[in-house]
């Protein structure tokens, strides 16, 4: 069997083995062409026949090679390529019957060595090694070129596999994406570490080098990195999401080779291997710096300079028993608000102009209320159904009563409910929106259905009474004596009572009761009212919020 080596110079490593240079093809052990190497004593068995197994694909050859290796490193299995059809060959050191069965499982064809000729094995007929069959159309050892198992891995490539949950994920991405990814990971309570790395071609070698960043995301014990996060990152062509097989091997998440991870890791000869599909490519990874905790990338606000000590006074200042701590100015600071419902939205005049185009014909227009202000406006909806509104600033109710703060913010310093009630008193007709520089007050008694923004005046109502009826009504009016007390003013007929605001002395209907119960955080009471009045969507949402509160 002829041998082919790519020029390259290796240097011994710590084990005393010569290190294979990048791009060098590992050849089979040197043997006379007509005498294949003997298998190790631990694998040689009675009845073993010198044979090679031919495969149509490198993937099938890898599966057979892993079964053949057993407990040995898979890199010790002899492989070759050539002959008619340029097939892949794996040297077998198994008994004939065992070799036939294993080759059949992997869709391979067993060939027995007869001199230097490979004769196809025919089950049921005794095969005798050493005879000299006719050479026409047969493969000889001189037709084969030695290849390594790594060459088979490269040719077989990666194929999609089931995406298992990862407790640790490794990302390779450009430097400008690192801060955003790290901050998102910390929001999800993942541990994030990063370091700069250099990537060089894995198989061909060469001096081409790409600088990238490695980010490792680790989930807490008995949890996994969110699959939605990995899927979103994987859609970016400049980001490679990997699973860490061992410290020396990274494989693109959701893909695998025909080899098991255990066997694949034994092929790594130097550094860290990165196996990825055509969109990113395979590389050899070399770290350029130590790993850094990702928390250092989170911006904590303005810088705070460290002052020096003042002039020495000889002794400490005396304690003043009458001194009181200066209270901090109340403000809003950034804070995570995951899982919090959007209870209202704060709009300006520009946002108000967009609402007719956004809400006309939508179910939200049936239940949302608008409270107009001077230059800011409050939009509310039962059950907190404003999550997908693309305009305005989303608010959530922190209570007690109708006290709202912007989503993603909290009051600083933290205040208990009693303190919030004392500092921001509200009643059933008032809603307060706390901003960083002001507190906005809205009169809820002036709230109107949001559809009033685009529902203009309607044509006058023409009561089509028959002429005879109209004449009789006129006769009745003429017969009424002037001294008779005039009847009270007739309730405007037609559409007027729909579009005019309901007088305040009118008893509240069930919608007002449900709205008041929701603002008092009595979600179950409000849900019951909506359920009794055939509005199951808002009832379900309020039952859900009641469960979250409990």
Secondary structure, DSSP 8 states (H G I E B T S, - for coil): -B---------B-TTS-B---TT---------TTS-----TTT--TTB--EEEEESSHHHHHHHHHHHHTTS-GGGS-EEEETTTTEEEEEE-SBHHHHHHHHHHTT-EEEEEETTEEEE--TTS---TT-----TT-EEGGGEEEE-HHHHHHHH--EE------SEEEEEE-GGGHHHHHHHHHHTT-EEEEEEEEEEESSS--S-EEEEEEEEEE--TT----HHHHHHHHTSTT-EEEEEEETTEEEETTEE-SS-HHHHHTT--SSEEEE--TTT--EEEEE-S--EEGGGGS--SS-----------SS-----TT--------EEEE---TT----EEEEEHHHHHHHHHHHTTSGGGGT-EEE--SSEEEEE-TTS--TT--SSEEEEE-SSSSEEEETTEEEES---HHHHHHHS---TTEEEEE-SS-EEEEEGGG-EEGGGGT------------HHHHHHHHHHHHHS-TTS---------TTHHHHS---TTS---HHHHHHHHHHTT-HHHHHHHHHHTT-HHHHHHHHHHHHHH-
